[in-house]
């Protein structure tokens, strides 16, 4: 991932100079604290598979995990009931797996939200969608 700016306070790297962010340092284990084992397994499988897409930066923040290639392409939220994954595509996909799909007026893209409750939810179909999202921003 091409990085242009490193925060002097927290050491995190960003594509945009002076990128707004929180300097709070978190780990995947911090986000998993108190969560069921099924959530841990699902999240760890998702992270492993996403890293295989290419030069992906997995940036853990207070609210979740940012997924970035050349720029941001997805967000992961860790909850007690599962993992919520959001990513944007140039097209709208009508699929019952999506809890919500909405247009992003500024980018002209469509945001897709899917809930993952078990490892098996991180399947080839999901990975194909993520590859598409990543390739738009890679």
N, CA, C and O atoms as CSV, one atom per row, in Angstrom:
chain,resi,resn,atom,element,x,y,z
A,1,UNK,N,N,0.856,-1.178,0.000
A,1,UNK,CA,C,0.000,0.000,0.000
A,1,UNK,C,C,0.897,1.234,0.000
A,1,UNK,O,O,1.782,1.360,0.847
A,2,UNK,N,N,0.676,2.133,-0.935
A,2,UNK,CA,C,1.461,3.351,-1.010
A,2,UNK,C,C,1.037,4.284,0.124
A,2,UNK,O,O,-0.128,4.667,0.226
A,3,UNK,N,N,1.991,4.638,0.964
A,3,UNK,CA,C,1.688,5.502,2.103
A,3,UNK,C,C,2.386,6.839,1.905
A,3,UNK,O,O,3.538,6.894,1.473
A,4,UNK,N,N,1.683,7.904,2.222
A,4,UNK,CA,C,2.224,9.233,2.017
A,4,UNK,C,C,2.537,9.955,3.309
A,4,UNK,O,O,3.348,10.881,3.329
A,5,UNK,N,N,1.893,9.532,4.396
A,5,UNK,CA,C,2.030,10.311,5.624
A,5,UNK,C,C,1.992,9.400,6.832
A,5,UNK,O,O,1.188,8.470,6.896
A,6,UNK,N,N,2.865,9.670,7.793
A,6,UNK,CA,C,2.921,8.908,9.037
A,6,UNK,C,C,2.673,9.869,10.188
A,6,UNK,O,O,3.345,10.894,10.301
A,7,UNK,N,N,1.707,9.541,11.044
A,7,UNK,CA,C,1.397,10.375,12.200
A,7,UNK,C,C,2.576,10.334,13.163
A,7,UNK,O,O,3.030,9.257,13.551
A,8,UNK,N,N,3.062,11.490,13.541
A,8,UNK,CA,C,4.200,11.590,14.462
A,8,UNK,C,C,3.844,11.141,15.874
A,8,UNK,O,O,4.718,10.745,16.645
A,9,UNK,N,N,2.555,11.202,16.210
A,9,UNK,CA,C,2.116,10.852,17.561
A,9,UNK,C,C,1.930,9.344,17.743
A,9,UNK,O,O,2.421,8.776,18.719
A,10,UNK,N,N,1.220,8.685,16.805
A,10,UNK,CA,C,0.908,7.261,16.985
A,10,UNK,C,C,1.668,6.338,16.044
A,10,UNK,O,O,1.700,5.127,16.262
A,11,UNK,N,N,2.281,6.892,15.002
A,11,UNK,CA,C,3.065,6.077,14.084
A,11,UNK,C,C,2.262,5.394,12.988
A,11,UNK,O,O,2.845,4.708,12.148
A,12,UNK,N,N,0.929,5.561,12.969
A,12,UNK,CA,C,0.118,4.953,11.912
A,12,UNK,C,C,0.360,5.682,10.602
A,12,UNK,O,O,0.624,6.884,10.579
A,13,UNK,N,N,0.263,4.929,9.510
A,13,UNK,CA,C,0.509,5.495,8.185
A,13,UNK,C,C,-0.786,5.617,7.407
A,13,UNK,O,O,-1.679,4.778,7.524
A,14,UNK,N,N,-0.880,6.694,6.596
A,14,UNK,CA,C,-2.085,6.992,5.838
A,14,UNK,C,C,-1.735,7.423,4.425
A,14,UNK,O,O,-0.627,7.883,4.151
A,15,UNK,N,N,-2.706,7.262,3.535
A,15,UNK,CA,C,-2.540,7.692,2.151
A,15,UNK,C,C,-2.541,9.213,2.058
A,15,UNK,O,O,-1.772,9.796,1.294
A,16,UNK,N,N,-3.408,9.851,2.840
A,16,UNK,CA,C,-3.537,11.309,2.776
A,16,UNK,C,C,-2.765,11.992,3.897
A,16,UNK,O,O,-2.817,11.569,5.052
A,17,UNK,N,N,-2.053,13.050,3.541
A,17,UNK,CA,C,-1.310,13.830,4.527
A,17,UNK,C,C,-2.285,14.452,5.523
A,17,UNK,O,O,-3.343,14.957,5.147
A,18,UNK,N,N,-1.904,14.403,6.808
A,18,UNK,CA,C,-2.710,14.940,7.903
A,18,UNK,C,C,-4.108,14.321,7.986
A,18,UNK,O,O,-5.068,14.983,8.381
A,19,UNK,N,N,-4.208,13.049,7.611
A,19,UNK,CA,C,-5.474,12.312,7.670
A,19,UNK,C,C,-6.037,12.351,9.079
A,19,UNK,O,O,-5.324,12.057,10.040
A,20,UNK,N,N,-7.326,12.716,9.217
A,20,UNK,CA,C,-7.952,12.700,10.533
A,20,UNK,C,C,-8.031,11.256,10.999
A,20,UNK,O,O,-8.355,10.361,10.219
A,21,UNK,N,N,-7.737,11.033,12.269
A,21,UNK,CA,C,-7.798,9.695,12.857
A,21,UNK,C,C,-7.713,9.806,14.367
A,21,UNK,O,O,-7.430,10.872,14.915
A,22,UNK,N,N,-7.960,8.694,15.020
A,22,UNK,CA,C,-7.767,8.602,16.462
A,22,UNK,C,C,-6.423,7.933,16.690
A,22,UNK,O,O,-6.120,6.933,16.039
A,23,UNK,N,N,-5.634,8.441,17.572
A,23,UNK,CA,C,-4.329,7.846,17.858
A,23,UNK,C,C,-4.417,6.695,18.867
A,23,UNK,O,O,-3.391,6.171,19.300
A,24,UNK,N,N,-5.628,6.307,19.237
A,24,UNK,CA,C,-5.797,5.197,20.171
A,24,UNK,C,C,-5.325,3.914,19.498
A,24,UNK,O,O,-5.793,3.560,18.415
A,25,UNK,N,N,-4.404,3.228,20.142
A,25,UNK,CA,C,-3.842,1.992,19.601
A,25,UNK,C,C,-4.657,0.795,20.085
A,25,UNK,O,O,-4.892,0.639,21.283
A,26,UNK,N,N,-5.087,-0.049,19.143
A,26,UNK,CA,C,-5.898,-1.222,19.461
A,26,UNK,C,C,-5.310,-2.439,18.739
A,26,UNK,O,O,-4.539,-2.304,17.789
A,27,UNK,N,N,-5.690,-3.619,19.209
A,27,UNK,CA,C,-5.319,-4.858,18.539
A,27,UNK,C,C,-6.592,-5.655,18.254
A,27,UNK,O,O,-7.658,-5.355,18.792
A,28,UNK,N,N,-6.468,-6.658,17.415
A,28,UNK,CA,C,-7.594,-7.541,17.146
A,28,UNK,C,C,-8.063,-8.184,18.453
A,28,UNK,O,O,-9.264,-8.304,18.695
A,29,UNK,N,N,-7.123,-8.589,19.282
A,29,UNK,CA,C,-7.494,-9.201,20.565
A,29,UNK,C,C,-8.267,-8.243,21.458
A,29,UNK,O,O,-9.150,-8.670,22.202
A,30,UNK,N,N,-7.944,-6.941,21.395
A,30,UNK,CA,C,-8.716,-5.953,22.158
A,30,UNK,C,C,-10.181,-5.972,21.714
A,30,UNK,O,O,-11.091,-5.957,22.543
A,31,UNK,N,N,-10.397,-6.005,20.393
A,31,UNK,CA,C,-11.760,-6.002,19.863
A,31,UNK,C,C,-12.505,-7.292,20.204
A,31,UNK,O,O,-13.729,-7.292,20.326
A,32,UNK,N,N,-11.764,-8.388,20.356
A,32,UNK,CA,C,-12.378,-9.690,20.635
A,32,UNK,C,C,-12.642,-9.941,22.112
A,32,UNK,O,O,-13.307,-10.911,22.475
A,33,UNK,N,N,-12.122,-9.071,22.956
A,33,UNK,CA,C,-12.282,-9.279,24.396
A,33,UNK,C,C,-13.757,-9.407,24.774
A,33,UNK,O,O,-14.569,-8.535,24.463
A,34,UNK,N,N,-14.092,-10.516,25.454
A,34,UNK,CA,C,-15.457,-10.756,25.908
A,34,UNK,C,C,-16.409,-11.273,24.842
A,34,UNK,O,O,-17.595,-11.468,25.110
A,35,UNK,N,N,-15.897,-11.498,23.629
A,35,UNK,CA,C,-16.748,-11.986,22.544
A,35,UNK,C,C,-16.720,-13.513,22.504
A,35,UNK,O,O,-15.741,-14.122,22.937
A,36,UNK,N,N,-17.773,-14.136,21.993
A,36,UNK,CA,C,-17.810,-15.592,21.884
A,36,UNK,C,C,-16.731,-16.135,20.940
A,36,UNK,O,O,-16.252,-15.424,20.056
A,37,UNK,N,N,-16.365,-17.382,21.137
A,37,UNK,CA,C,-15.344,-18.044,20.316
A,37,UNK,C,C,-15.733,-18.032,18.835
A,37,UNK,O,O,-14.866,-17.916,17.970
A,38,UNK,N,N,-17.028,-18.150,18.541
A,38,UNK,CA,C,-17.479,-18.141,17.143
A,38,UNK,C,C,-17.138,-16.814,16.463
A,38,UNK,O,O,-16.798,-16.793,15.280
A,39,UNK,N,N,-17.228,-15.720,17.198
A,39,UNK,CA,C,-16.882,-14.404,16.643
A,39,UNK,C,C,-15.379,-14.345,16.375
A,39,UNK,O,O,-14.952,-13.848,15.333
A,40,UNK,N,N,-14.584,-14.847,17.308
A,40,UNK,CA,C,-13.125,-14.869,17.134
A,40,UNK,C,C,-12.741,-15.674,15.895
A,40,UNK,O,O,-11.941,-15.209,15.083
A,41,UNK,N,N,-13.293,-16.857,15.741
A,41,UNK,CA,C,-12.960,-17.711,14.591
A,41,UNK,C,C,-13.367,-17.047,13.274
A,41,UNK,O,O,-12.619,-17.072,12.296
A,42,UNK,N,N,-14.560,-16.454,13.265
A,42,UNK,CA,C,-15.049,-15.787,12.058
A,42,UNK,C,C,-14.162,-14.612,11.684
A,42,UNK,O,O,-13.779,-14.466,10.523
A,43,UNK,N,N,-13.829,-13.764,12.669
A,43,UNK,CA,C,-13.004,-12.592,12.408
A,43,UNK,C,C,-11.611,-12.998,11.934
A,43,UNK,O,O,-11.097,-12.436,10.967
A,44,UNK,N,N,-11.012,-13.948,12.594
A,44,UNK,CA,C,-9.655,-14.352,12.216
A,44,UNK,C,C,-9.621,-14.975,10.828
A,44,UNK,O,O,-8.654,-14.774,10.093
A,45,UNK,N,N,-10.649,-15.725,10.451
A,45,UNK,CA,C,-10.707,-16.264,9.090
A,45,UNK,C,C,-10.870,-15.133,8.084
A,45,UNK,O,O,-10.218,-15.132,7.039
A,46,UNK,N,N,-11.738,-14.168,8.392
A,46,UNK,CA,C,-11.943,-13.032,7.493
A,46,UNK,C,C,-10.639,-12.272,7.284
A,46,UNK,O,O,-10.278,-11.965,6.147
A,47,UNK,N,N,-9.934,-11.968,8.358
A,47,UNK,CA,C,-8.674,-11.227,8.246
A,47,UNK,C,C,-7.656,-12.012,7.420
A,47,UNK,O,O,-6.989,-11.441,6.558
A,48,UNK,N,N,-7.533,-13.303,7.673
A,48,UNK,CA,C,-6.595,-14.147,6.924
A,48,UNK,C,C,-6.910,-14.100,5.425
A,48,UNK,O,O,-6.016,-13.910,4.601
A,49,UNK,N,N,-8.176,-14.274,5.086
A,49,UNK,CA,C,-8.578,-14.293,3.673
A,49,UNK,C,C,-8.415,-12.922,3.014
A,49,UNK,O,O,-7.990,-12.837,1.861
A,50,UNK,N,N,-8.745,-11.863,3.727
A,50,UNK,CA,C,-8.620,-10.513,3.170
A,50,UNK,C,C,-7.154,-10.188,2.875
A,50,UNK,O,O,-6.851,-9.561,1.860
A,51,UNK,N,N,-6.251,-10.608,3.751
A,51,UNK,CA,C,-4.820,-10.346,3.532
A,51,UNK,C,C,-4.300,-11.049,2.279
A,51,UNK,O,O,-3.302,-10.625,1.696
A,52,UNK,N,N,-4.969,-12.111,1.870
A,52,UNK,CA,C,-4.552,-12.834,0.669
A,52,UNK,C,C,-5.015,-12.157,-0.618
A,52,UNK,O,O,-4.659,-12.605,-1.707
A,53,UNK,N,N,-5.799,-11.090,-0.514
A,53,UNK,CA,C,-6.244,-10.364,-1.695
A,53,UNK,C,C,-5.107,-9.600,-2.355
A,53,UNK,O,O,-5.151,-9.334,-3.556
A,54,UNK,N,N,-4.095,-9.249,-1.584
A,54,UNK,CA,C,-2.991,-8.445,-2.105
A,54,UNK,C,C,-2.369,-7.630,-0.994
A,54,UNK,O,O,-2.273,-8.078,0.148
A,55,UNK,N,N,-1.951,-6.436,-1.340
A,55,UNK,CA,C,-1.303,-5.541,-0.380
A,55,UNK,C,C,-2.377,-4.846,0.449
A,55,UNK,O,O,-2.694,-3.678,0.225
A,56,UNK,N,N,-2.931,-5.584,1.411
A,56,UNK,CA,C,-4.037,-5.081,2.228
A,56,UNK,C,C,-3.526,-4.662,3.597
A,56,UNK,O,O,-2.793,-5.400,4.257
A,57,UNK,N,N,-3.923,-3.470,4.012
A,57,UNK,CA,C,-3.613,-2.976,5.342
A,57,UNK,C,C,-4.832,-3.219,6.232
A,57,UNK,O,O,-5.933,-2.761,5.926
A,58,UNK,N,N,-4.631,-3.939,7.329
A,58,UNK,CA,C,-5.680,-4.202,8.304
A,58,UNK,C,C,-5.387,-3.295,9.492
A,58,UNK,O,O,-4.495,-3.578,10.290
A,59,UNK,N,N,-6.134,-2.214,9.606
A,59,UNK,CA,C,-5.881,-1.171,10.596
A,59,UNK,C,C,-6.944,-1.222,11.693
A,59,UNK,O,O,-8.094,-0.842,11.473
A,60,UNK,N,N,-6.549,-1.694,12.868
A,60,UNK,CA,C,-7.478,-1.821,13.996
A,60,UNK,C,C,-7.617,-0.466,14.680
A,60,UNK,O,O,-6.631,0.152,15.083
A,61,UNK,N,N,-8.863,-0.022,14.800
A,61,UNK,CA,C,-9.165,1.238,15.469
A,61,UNK,C,C,-10.200,0.979,16.564
A,61,UNK,O,O,-10.696,-0.138,16.714
A,62,UNK,N,N,-10.512,2.012,17.312
A,62,UNK,CA,C,-11.421,1.884,18.443
A,62,UNK,C,C,-12.776,1.297,18.041
A,62,UNK,O,O,-13.358,0.519,18.797
A,63,UNK,N,N,-13.271,1.652,16.887
A,63,UNK,CA,C,-14.612,1.242,16.479
A,63,UNK,C,C,-14.649,-0.035,15.640
A,63,UNK,O,O,-15.725,-0.591,15.418
A,64,UNK,N,N,-13.505,-0.504,15.174
A,64,UNK,CA,C,-13.491,-1.691,14.334
A,64,UNK,C,C,-12.175,-1.840,13.595
A,64,UNK,O,O,-11.111,-1.506,14.117
A,65,UNK,N,N,-12.260,-2.346,12.374
A,65,UNK,CA,C,-11.066,-2.599,11.569
A,65,UNK,C,C,-11.271,-1.993,10.190
A,65,UNK,O,O,-12.222,-2.337,9.489
A,66,UNK,N,N,-10.372,-1.087,9.801
A,66,UNK,CA,C,-10.376,-0.525,8.458
A,66,UNK,C,C,-9.595,-1.451,7.542
A,66,UNK,O,O,-8.532,-1.952,7.909
A,67,UNK,N,N,-10.128,-1.676,6.350
A,67,UNK,CA,C,-9.440,-2.476,5.346
A,67,UNK,C,C,-9.009,-1.538,4.227
A,67,UNK,O,O,-9.833,-0.827,3.654
A,68,UNK,N,N,-7.727,-1.540,3.921
A,68,UNK,CA,C,-7.238,-0.631,2.898
A,68,UNK,C,C,-6.320,-1.292,1.904
A,68,UNK,O,O,-5.536,-2.176,2.246
A,69,UNK,N,N,-6.429,-0.851,0.674
A,69,UNK,CA,C,-5.479,-1.175,-0.383
A,69,UNK,C,C,-4.743,0.124,-0.617
A,69,UNK,O,O,-4.082,0.635,0.287
A,70,UNK,N,N,-4.847,0.666,-1.817
A,70,UNK,CA,C,-4.312,2.001,-2.059
A,70,UNK,C,C,-5.119,3.025,-1.268
A,70,UNK,O,O,-4.617,4.077,-0.870
A,71,UNK,N,N,-6.394,2.679,-1.053
A,71,UNK,CA,C,-7.247,3.484,-0.187
A,71,UNK,C,C,-8.249,2.554,0.499
A,71,UNK,O,O,-8.274,1.353,0.233
A,72,UNK,N,N,-9.054,3.108,1.362
A,72,UNK,CA,C,-10.014,2.350,2.166
A,72,UNK,C,C,-11.007,1.615,1.260
A,72,UNK,O,O,-11.566,2.213,0.340
A,73,UNK,N,N,-11.229,0.311,1.519
A,73,UNK,CA,C,-12.231,-0.411,0.735
A,73,UNK,C,C,-13.237,-1.167,1.589
A,73,UNK,O,O,-14.179,-1.748,1.051
A,74,UNK,N,N,-13.062,-1.175,2.900
A,74,UNK,CA,C,-14.029,-1.883,3.739
A,74,UNK,C,C,-13.852,-1.573,5.209
A,74,UNK,O,O,-12.837,-1.023,5.635
A,75,UNK,N,N,-14.869,-1.941,5.974
A,75,UNK,CA,C,-14.852,-1.735,7.417
A,75,UNK,C,C,-15.467,-2.951,8.086
A,75,UNK,O,O,-16.473,-3.490,7.623
A,76,UNK,N,N,-14.850,-3.377,9.182
A,76,UNK,CA,C,-15.317,-4.525,9.945
A,76,UNK,C,C,-15.677,-4.048,11.350
A,76,UNK,O,O,-14.902,-3.343,11.995
A,77,UNK,N,N,-16.855,-4.440,11.811
A,77,UNK,CA,C,-17.299,-4.108,13.160
A,77,UNK,C,C,-17.471,-5.418,13.921
A,77,UNK,O,O,-18.167,-6.323,13.460
A,78,UNK,N,N,-16.842,-5.516,15.074
A,78,UNK,CA,C,-16.904,-6.734,15.881
A,78,UNK,C,C,-17.971,-6.553,16.957
A,78,UNK,O,O,-17.919,-5.616,17.754
A,79,UNK,N,N,-18.935,-7.466,16.961
A,79,UNK,CA,C,-20.036,-7.393,17.914
A,79,UNK,C,C,-20.168,-8.739,18.625
A,79,UNK,O,O,-19.602,-9.734,18.172
A,80,UNK,N,N,-20.894,-8.781,19.711
A,80,UNK,CA,C,-21.103,-10.052,20.438
A,80,UNK,C,C,-21.831,-11.081,19.575
A,80,UNK,O,O,-21.594,-12.283,19.692
A,81,UNK,N,N,-22.713,-10.598,18.717
A,81,UNK,CA,C,-23.526,-11.507,17.907
A,81,UNK,C,C,-22.862,-11.917,16.591
A,81,UNK,O,O,-23.389,-12.764,15.870
A,82,UNK,N,N,-21.722,-11.328,16.279
A,82,UNK,CA,C,-21.048,-11.665,15.029
A,82,UNK,C,C,-20.194,-10.520,14.526
A,82,UNK,O,O,-19.857,-9.595,15.265
A,83,UNK,N,N,-19.856,-10.603,13.261
A,83,UNK,CA,C,-19.004,-9.622,12.610
A,83,UNK,C,C,-19.834,-8.937,11.524
A,83,UNK,O,O,-20.462,-9.595,10.694
A,84,UNK,N,N,-19.823,-7.621,11.546
A,84,UNK,CA,C,-20.520,-6.846,10.520
A,84,UNK,C,C,-19.448,-6.313,9.567
A,84,UNK,O,O,-18.485,-5.677,9.996
A,85,UNK,N,N,-19.625,-6.577,8.278
A,85,UNK,CA,C,-18.662,-6.171,7.263
A,85,UNK,C,C,-19.352,-5.248,6.276
A,85,UNK,O,O,-20.441,-5.547,5.785
A,86,UNK,N,N,-18.709,-4.121,5.989
A,86,UNK,CA,C,-19.236,-3.177,5.002
A,86,UNK,C,C,-18.168,-2.905,3.961
A,86,UNK,O,O,-16.992,-2.736,4.285
A,87,UNK,N,N,-18.596,-2.864,2.695
A,87,UNK,CA,C,-17.687,-2.546,1.598
A,87,UNK,C,C,-18.500,-1.926,0.468
A,87,UNK,O,O,-19.718,-2.088,0.406
A,88,UNK,N,N,-17.817,-1.218,-0.424
A,88,UNK,CA,C,-18.498,-0.522,-1.512
A,88,UNK,C,C,-18.114,-1.115,-2.858
A,88,UNK,O,O,-16.967,-1.500,-3.087
A,89,UNK,N,N,-19.103,-1.178,-3.741
A,89,UNK,CA,C,-18.904,-1.651,-5.109
A,89,UNK,C,C,-19.520,-0.647,-6.075
A,89,UNK,O,O,-20.347,0.174,-5.679
A,90,UNK,N,N,-19.121,-0.713,-7.331
A,90,UNK,CA,C,-19.691,0.177,-8.333
A,90,UNK,C,C,-21.110,-0.229,-8.716
A,90,UNK,O,O,-21.836,0.546,-9.339
A,91,UNK,N,N,-21.495,-1.422,-8.350
A,91,UNK,CA,C,-22.823,-1.934,-8.691
A,91,UNK,C,C,-23.561,-2.349,-7.424
A,91,UNK,O,O,-22.954,-2.637,-6.392
A,92,UNK,N,N,-24.875,-2.373,-7.530
A,92,UNK,CA,C,-25.715,-2.830,-6.427
A,92,UNK,C,C,-25.974,-4.318,-6.615
A,92,UNK,O,O,-26.381,-4.760,-7.690
A,93,UNK,N,N,-25.731,-5.083,-5.558
A,93,UNK,CA,C,-25.995,-6.517,-5.620
A,93,UNK,C,C,-27.236,-6.803,-4.788
A,93,UNK,O,O,-27.291,-6.479,-3.602
A,94,UNK,N,N,-28.223,-7.408,-5.419
A,94,UNK,CA,C,-29.428,-7.835,-4.710
A,94,UNK,C,C,-29.213,-9.284,-4.299
A,94,UNK,O,O,-29.299,-10.195,-5.123
A,95,UNK,N,N,-28.933,-9.488,-3.022
A,95,UNK,CA,C,-28.677,-10.814,-2.501
A,95,UNK,C,C,-29.175,-10.843,-1.064
A,95,UNK,O,O,-28.924,-9.902,-0.310
A,96,UNK,N,N,-29.873,-11.897,-0.669
A,96,UNK,CA,C,-30.401,-11.944,0.693
A,96,UNK,C,C,-29.339,-11.952,1.788
A,96,UNK,O,O,-29.657,-11.743,2.959
A,97,UNK,N,N,-28.085,-12.191,1.421
A,97,UNK,CA,C,-27.015,-12.157,2.432
A,97,UNK,C,C,-26.782,-10.744,2.964
A,97,UNK,O,O,-26.286,-10.571,4.077
A,98,UNK,N,N,-27.137,-9.747,2.176
A,98,UNK,CA,C,-26.895,-8.371,2.593
A,98,UNK,C,C,-27.992,-7.880,3.525
A,98,UNK,O,O,-29.178,-7.922,3.197
A,99,UNK,N,N,-27.569,-7.412,4.694
A,99,UNK,CA,C,-28.503,-6.841,5.657
A,99,UNK,C,C,-28.985,-5.481,5.168
A,99,UNK,O,O,-30.101,-5.059,5.472
A,100,UNK,N,N,-28.124,-4.797,4.401
A,100,UNK,CA,C,-28.474,-3.468,3.899
A,100,UNK,C,C,-27.574,-3.146,2.700
A,100,UNK,O,O,-26.397,-3.505,2.682
A,101,UNK,N,N,-28.136,-2.474,1.717
A,101,UNK,CA,C,-27.396,-1.959,0.571
A,101,UNK,C,C,-27.903,-0.544,0.338
A,101,UNK,O,O,-29.113,-0.322,0.297
A,102,UNK,N,N,-26.998,0.415,0.186
A,102,UNK,CA,C,-27.427,1.798,-0.004
A,102,UNK,C,C,-26.456,2.532,-0.928
A,102,UNK,O,O,-25.270,2.208,-0.979
A,103,UNK,N,N,-26.972,3.523,-1.656
A,103,UNK,CA,C,-26.105,4.307,-2.539
A,103,UNK,C,C,-25.266,5.295,-1.725
A,103,UNK,O,O,-25.724,5.859,-0.731
A,104,UNK,N,N,-24.048,5.481,-2.169
A,104,UNK,CA,C,-23.166,6.496,-1.579
A,104,UNK,C,C,-23.114,7.653,-2.574
A,104,UNK,O,O,-22.365,7.591,-3.548
A,105,UNK,N,N,-23.888,8.695,-2.347
A,105,UNK,CA,C,-24.020,9.782,-3.324
A,105,UNK,C,C,-22.699,10.439,-3.723
A,105,UNK,O,O,-22.525,10.803,-4.886
A,106,UNK,N,N,-21.773,10.594,-2.789
A,106,UNK,CA,C,-20.517,11.291,-3.108
A,106,UNK,C,C,-19.653,10.496,-4.081
A,106,UNK,O,O,-18.976,11.079,-4.928
A,107,UNK,N,N,-19.672,9.175,-3.967
A,107,UNK,CA,C,-18.798,8.352,-4.808
A,107,UNK,C,C,-19.526,7.712,-5.978
A,107,UNK,O,O,-18.886,7.246,-6.921
A,108,UNK,N,N,-20.847,7.681,-5.934
A,108,UNK,CA,C,-21.609,7.015,-6.975
A,108,UNK,C,C,-21.576,5.496,-6.843
A,108,UNK,O,O,-21.996,4.780,-7.752
A,109,UNK,N,N,-21.079,5.008,-5.715
A,109,UNK,CA,C,-20.980,3.569,-5.500
A,109,UNK,C,C,-22.109,3.109,-4.579
A,109,UNK,O,O,-22.910,3.911,-4.100
A,110,UNK,N,N,-22.149,1.798,-4.346
A,110,UNK,CA,C,-23.156,1.218,-3.462
A,110,UNK,C,C,-22.463,0.524,-2.300
A,110,UNK,O,O,-21.594,-0.326,-2.495
A,111,UNK,N,N,-22.858,0.897,-1.089
A,111,UNK,CA,C,-22.330,0.257,0.117
A,111,UNK,C,C,-23.149,-0.999,0.383
A,111,UNK,O,O,-24.370,-1.012,0.223
A,112,UNK,N,N,-22.455,-2.049,0.788
A,112,UNK,CA,C,-23.082,-3.335,1.082
A,112,UNK,C,C,-22.703,-3.757,2.492
A,112,UNK,O,O,-21.530,-3.708,2.863
A,113,UNK,N,N,-23.687,-4.170,3.279
A,113,UNK,CA,C,-23.430,-4.630,4.646
A,113,UNK,C,C,-23.871,-6.086,4.759
A,113,UNK,O,O,-24.996,-6.445,4.412
A,114,UNK,N,N,-22.952,-6.913,5.254
A,114,UNK,CA,C,-23.252,-8.323,5.466
A,114,UNK,C,C,-22.889,-8.697,6.899
A,114,UNK,O,O,-21.899,-8.211,7.446
A,115,UNK,N,N,-23.691,-9.557,7.495
A,115,UNK,CA,C,-23.435,-10.035,8.855
A,115,UNK,C,C,-22.860,-11.433,8.763
A,115,UNK,O,O,-23.407,-12.307,8.091
A,116,UNK,N,N,-21.737,-11.631,9.458
A,116,UNK,CA,C,-21.058,-12.925,9.488
A,116,UNK,C,C,-21.161,-13.476,10.900
A,116,UNK,O,O,-20.710,-12.833,11.848
A,117,UNK,N,N,-21.746,-14.653,11.052
A,117,UNK,CA,C,-21.931,-15.206,12.388
A,117,UNK,C,C,-21.124,-16.475,12.634
A,117,UNK,O,O,-21.007,-16.934,13.770
A,118,UNK,N,N,-20.566,-17.043,11.558
A,118,UNK,CA,C,-19.741,-18.244,11.708
A,118,UNK,C,C,-18.692,-18.274,10.606
A,118,UNK,O,O,-18.827,-17.605,9.582
A,119,UNK,N,N,-17.647,-19.058,10.831
A,119,UNK,CA,C,-16.537,-19.138,9.873
A,119,UNK,C,C,-17.007,-19.425,8.453
A,119,UNK,O,O,-16.468,-18.874,7.493
A,120,UNK,N,N,-17.995,-20.274,8.322
A,120,UNK,CA,C,-18.480,-20.685,7.001
A,120,UNK,C,C,-19.063,-19.520,6.201
A,120,UNK,O,O,-19.198,-19.613,4.981
A,121,UNK,N,N,-19.408,-18.426,6.881
A,121,UNK,CA,C,-19.914,-17.246,6.174
A,121,UNK,C,C,-18.822,-16.567,5.358
A,121,UNK,O,O,-19.118,-15.816,4.428
A,122,UNK,N,N,-17.569,-16.825,5.698
A,122,UNK,CA,C,-16.434,-16.289,4.929
A,122,UNK,C,C,-16.160,-17.302,3.829
A,122,UNK,O,O,-15.256,-18.130,3.931
A,123,UNK,N,N,-16.968,-17.216,2.770
A,123,UNK,CA,C,-16.919,-18.202,1.700
A,123,UNK,C,C,-16.473,-17.564,0.378
A,123,UNK,O,O,-16.161,-16.375,0.324
A,124,UNK,N,N,-16.448,-18.369,-0.673
A,124,UNK,CA,C,-15.980,-17.884,-1.981
A,124,UNK,C,C,-16.815,-16.731,-2.509
A,124,UNK,O,O,-16.271,-15.802,-3.107
A,125,UNK,N,N,-18.132,-16.770,-2.300
A,125,UNK,CA,C,-18.985,-15.689,-2.773
A,125,UNK,C,C,-18.600,-14.370,-2.112
A,125,UNK,O,O,-18.445,-13.354,-2.789
A,126,UNK,N,N,-18.447,-14.387,-0.802
A,126,UNK,CA,C,-18.051,-13.178,-0.070
A,126,UNK,C,C,-16.672,-12.708,-0.527
A,126,UNK,O,O,-16.456,-11.515,-0.742
A,127,UNK,N,N,-15.750,-13.641,-0.671
A,127,UNK,CA,C,-14.395,-13.272,-1.078
A,127,UNK,C,C,-14.368,-12.696,-2.490
A,127,UNK,O,O,-13.557,-11.813,-2.773
A,128,UNK,N,N,-15.227,-13.171,-3.373
A,128,UNK,CA,C,-15.318,-12.586,-4.717
A,128,UNK,C,C,-15.779,-11.132,-4.639
A,128,UNK,O,O,-15.256,-10.273,-5.348
A,129,UNK,N,N,-16.755,-10.859,-3.778
A,129,UNK,CA,C,-17.219,-9.475,-3.613
A,129,UNK,C,C,-16.100,-8.600,-3.047
A,129,UNK,O,O,-15.903,-7.469,-3.490
A,130,UNK,N,N,-15.376,-9.130,-2.071
A,130,UNK,CA,C,-14.276,-8.364,-1.475
A,130,UNK,C,C,-13.141,-8.136,-2.473
A,130,UNK,O,O,-12.523,-7.072,-2.472
A,131,UNK,N,N,-12.865,-9.120,-3.317
A,131,UNK,CA,C,-11.851,-8.945,-4.372
A,131,UNK,C,C,-12.250,-7.802,-5.285
A,131,UNK,O,O,-11.418,-6.984,-5.680
A,132,UNK,N,N,-13.534,-7.753,-5.617
A,132,UNK,CA,C,-14.053,-6.679,-6.472
A,132,UNK,C,C,-13.886,-5.320,-5.784
A,132,UNK,O,O,-13.441,-4.358,-6.410
A,133,UNK,N,N,-14.241,-5.243,-4.507
A,133,UNK,CA,C,-14.095,-3.992,-3.757
A,133,UNK,C,C,-12.634,-3.584,-3.670
A,133,UNK,O,O,-12.298,-2.418,-3.877
A,134,UNK,N,N,-11.768,-4.539,-3.364
A,134,UNK,CA,C,-10.336,-4.279,-3.254
A,134,UNK,C,C,-9.757,-3.807,-4.593
A,134,UNK,O,O,-8.951,-2.877,-4.627
A,135,UNK,N,N,-10.161,-4.435,-5.676
A,135,UNK,CA,C,-9.597,-4.085,-6.991
A,135,UNK,C,C,-9.980,-2.681,-7.415
A,135,UNK,O,O,-9.264,-2.055,-8.196
A,136,UNK,N,N,-11.110,-2.171,-6.909
A,136,UNK,CA,C,-11.509,-0.798,-7.222
A,136,UNK,C,C,-10.589,0.208,-6.543
A,136,UNK,O,O,-10.412,1.323,-7.034
A,137,UNK,N,N,-9.993,-0.191,-5.398
A,137,UNK,CA,C,-9.182,0.716,-4.603
A,137,UNK,C,C,-7.719,0.337,-4.582
A,137,UNK,O,O,-6.907,1.047,-3.989
A,138,UNK,N,N,-7.363,-0.772,-5.219
A,138,UNK,CA,C,-5.968,-1.265,-5.160
A,138,UNK,C,C,-5.020,-0.436,-5.982
A,138,UNK,O,O,-3.825,-0.728,-6.028
